[in-house]
């Protein structure tokens, strides 16, 4: 039997539509420098797509600073720096063109991001018009998203909220940039296009 054709598209946001991953890297490098530690992309790859507290635990444990800085304190410190950086978020190359093309063709599109509401608003405040083309936005602090990626929760919620939903997952195409997020989409039964950061891509060469 032929696989159903794609009818709906779901976008990740950080590192795919918005060039925000650099902010997380910058802040985490600053924090680690105090402990004479460095931040590398193999650690970043593990953290990408996780809920904030899960990623924070990986961060402090893998870098060996958990005795000096708890995951909770790390998030508080990181938050203070990030909220000053997020309003300067720029679109990734090609993001605007692709979104406008799909919208013009009548393809239902949405965003499924691990970002919480307060971060989403800061990151998108210069791009409100473009994000208004989305049918809906599913955020990381949404009550239906119980578990972070690679759990499929966020993509299941995204498919359920399209008009006439839930949409058959086999008809949904997901654009993602992180390995754990690609796995989450596959766990939801959806097709995935991975658009990795070149530095992340080099880890798998």
C-alpha positions as CSV (number, residue, x, y, z in Angstrom):
1,X,0.0,0.0,0.0
2,X,1.3,3.5,-0.9
3,X,2.2,5.8,1.9
4,X,-0.2,8.7,2.3
5,X,1.0,12.0,0.7
6,X,2.3,14.8,3.0
7,X,-0.5,17.3,3.8
8,X,0.8,19.2,6.9
9,X,4.1,20.6,8.0
10,X,5.5,21.1,11.5
11,X,8.6,23.2,12.2
12,X,11.0,23.2,15.1
13,X,12.1,26.7,16.0
14,X,15.5,27.1,17.7
15,X,18.3,26.5,15.2
16,X,15.9,25.9,12.4
17,X,13.7,29.0,12.0
18,X,15.6,31.2,14.4
19,X,19.3,31.5,14.9
20,X,19.1,31.2,18.7
21,X,21.2,28.1,19.4
22,X,24.3,30.4,19.4
23,X,22.9,32.2,22.5
24,X,22.7,29.0,24.5
25,X,26.2,28.1,23.5
26,X,27.5,31.6,24.4
27,X,25.9,31.6,27.8
28,X,27.0,28.1,28.7
29,X,30.6,28.8,27.6
30,X,30.6,31.8,30.0
31,X,29.3,29.8,32.9
32,X,31.8,26.9,32.3
33,X,34.7,29.3,32.0
34,X,34.4,30.0,35.7
35,X,35.2,26.4,36.4
36,X,38.0,26.2,33.8
37,X,35.8,23.9,31.7
38,X,34.9,24.1,28.0
39,X,31.6,23.5,26.2
40,X,31.7,21.2,23.1
41,X,29.2,20.2,20.5
42,X,29.0,16.6,21.5
43,X,27.5,17.8,24.8
44,X,25.3,20.3,22.9
45,X,24.0,17.5,20.8
46,X,22.9,15.6,23.9
47,X,21.1,18.6,25.3
48,X,19.2,19.8,22.1
49,X,15.5,19.1,22.2
50,X,15.3,18.3,25.9
51,X,13.1,20.0,28.4
52,X,15.1,22.7,30.2
53,X,15.6,20.9,33.5
54,X,16.6,17.7,31.8
55,X,19.2,19.5,29.7
56,X,20.4,21.3,32.8
57,X,21.0,18.0,34.6
58,X,22.9,16.7,31.6
59,X,25.0,19.9,31.5
60,X,26.1,20.0,35.1
61,X,26.7,16.2,35.3
62,X,28.6,15.8,32.0
63,X,30.8,18.8,32.7
64,X,31.6,17.7,36.3
65,X,30.4,20.9,38.0
66,X,27.3,19.4,39.7
67,X,29.0,19.7,43.1
68,X,29.4,23.4,42.6
69,X,26.3,24.3,40.6
70,X,23.0,22.6,40.7
71,X,20.8,22.2,37.6
72,X,18.3,24.5,39.1
73,X,20.8,27.2,39.9
74,X,22.3,26.8,36.4
75,X,18.9,27.6,34.9
76,X,18.4,30.7,37.0
77,X,21.8,32.0,36.1
78,X,21.4,31.1,32.4
79,X,17.9,32.7,32.3
80,X,19.2,36.1,33.4
81,X,21.7,36.2,30.5
82,X,19.4,34.7,27.9
83,X,16.5,37.1,28.3
84,X,18.8,39.9,27.3
85,X,20.0,38.1,24.2
86,X,16.7,36.6,22.8
87,X,15.1,39.9,21.6
88,X,18.0,40.1,19.0
89,X,17.1,36.7,17.4
90,X,17.5,36.6,13.7
91,X,15.8,34.3,11.1
92,X,17.8,31.4,9.7
93,X,18.6,31.6,6.0
94,X,15.7,30.5,3.9
95,X,13.2,30.3,6.8
96,X,11.0,33.2,5.7
97,X,10.9,32.1,2.1
98,X,9.9,28.5,3.0
99,X,7.2,29.5,5.4
100,X,5.7,32.1,3.0
101,X,5.8,29.5,0.1
102,X,4.0,26.9,2.1
103,X,1.4,29.4,3.4
104,X,0.8,30.7,-0.1
105,X,0.2,27.1,-1.4
106,X,-2.4,26.5,1.4
107,X,-0.3,23.9,3.3
108,X,-1.2,24.0,7.0
109,X,1.9,24.7,9.0
110,X,2.7,25.0,12.7
111,X,5.6,25.3,15.2
112,X,6.5,22.7,17.8
113,X,9.2,24.1,20.1
114,X,10.7,23.2,23.4
115,X,10.8,26.9,24.3
116,X,8.5,28.1,27.1
117,X,6.1,30.9,26.5
118,X,8.2,33.7,28.0
119,X,11.2,32.6,25.8
120,X,9.1,32.2,22.7
121,X,7.7,35.8,23.0
122,X,11.2,37.2,23.5
123,X,12.7,35.3,20.5
124,X,9.9,36.1,18.1
125,X,9.1,39.7,19.0
126,X,10.8,41.0,15.8
127,X,9.2,38.3,13.6
128,X,5.5,38.5,14.8
129,X,4.2,38.8,11.2
130,X,6.0,35.7,9.9
131,X,5.0,33.5,12.9
132,X,1.3,34.7,12.5
133,X,1.3,32.5,9.3
134,X,1.4,29.4,11.5
135,X,-1.9,27.7,12.2
136,X,-0.9,27.2,15.8
137,X,2.2,27.1,18.1
138,X,2.9,24.2,20.6
139,X,5.3,25.3,23.3
140,X,7.5,23.3,25.7
141,X,5.4,24.3,28.7
142,X,2.1,23.2,27.1
143,X,0.1,21.0,29.5
144,X,-0.2,18.3,26.8
145,X,3.6,18.0,26.5
146,X,4.4,15.8,29.5
147,X,7.9,14.7,28.3
148,X,10.6,16.3,26.3
149,X,12.1,15.0,23.1
150,X,12.8,12.2,22.1
151,X,9.3,11.5,23.4
152,X,6.7,12.2,20.6
153,X,4.4,14.3,22.9
154,X,5.0,17.7,21.3
155,X,4.5,16.4,17.8
156,X,1.4,14.4,18.7
157,X,-0.1,17.6,20.2
158,X,0.9,19.6,17.1
159,X,-0.9,17.1,14.8
160,X,-4.0,17.1,17.0
161,X,-4.5,20.8,16.8
162,X,-4.6,21.3,13.0
163,X,-8.1,22.1,11.7
164,X,-10.0,18.9,11.4
165,X,-7.4,17.2,13.5
166,X,-6.0,14.9,14.6
167,X,-4.0,14.6,11.4
168,X,-2.7,11.1,10.4
169,X,1.0,11.3,11.4
170,X,2.0,9.7,8.1
171,X,0.7,12.8,6.4
172,X,2.9,15.1,8.5
173,X,6.4,16.3,7.6
174,X,8.6,17.7,10.4
175,X,11.6,20.0,9.9
176,X,14.1,19.6,12.7
177,X,17.8,20.3,13.4
178,X,18.6,18.1,16.4
179,X,19.1,14.3,16.6
180,X,16.8,13.8,19.6
181,X,14.1,15.8,17.9
182,X,14.3,13.8,14.7
183,X,13.8,10.7,16.9
184,X,10.8,12.3,18.5
185,X,9.2,12.9,15.1
186,X,9.9,9.3,14.0
187,X,8.5,8.1,17.3
188,X,5.3,10.0,16.4
189,X,5.1,8.2,13.1
190,X,6.0,11.2,11.0
191,X,8.4,11.9,8.2
192,X,11.4,14.1,9.0
193,X,13.8,16.5,7.2
194,X,16.9,17.1,9.3
195,X,18.6,20.4,8.7
196,X,21.6,20.2,11.1
197,X,24.1,22.8,12.1
198,X,27.4,22.0,10.2
199,X,29.2,21.7,13.5
200,X,26.7,19.2,14.7
201,X,26.8,17.4,11.4
202,X,30.6,16.9,11.7
203,X,30.1,14.8,14.9
204,X,28.5,12.1,12.7
205,X,31.0,12.1,9.8
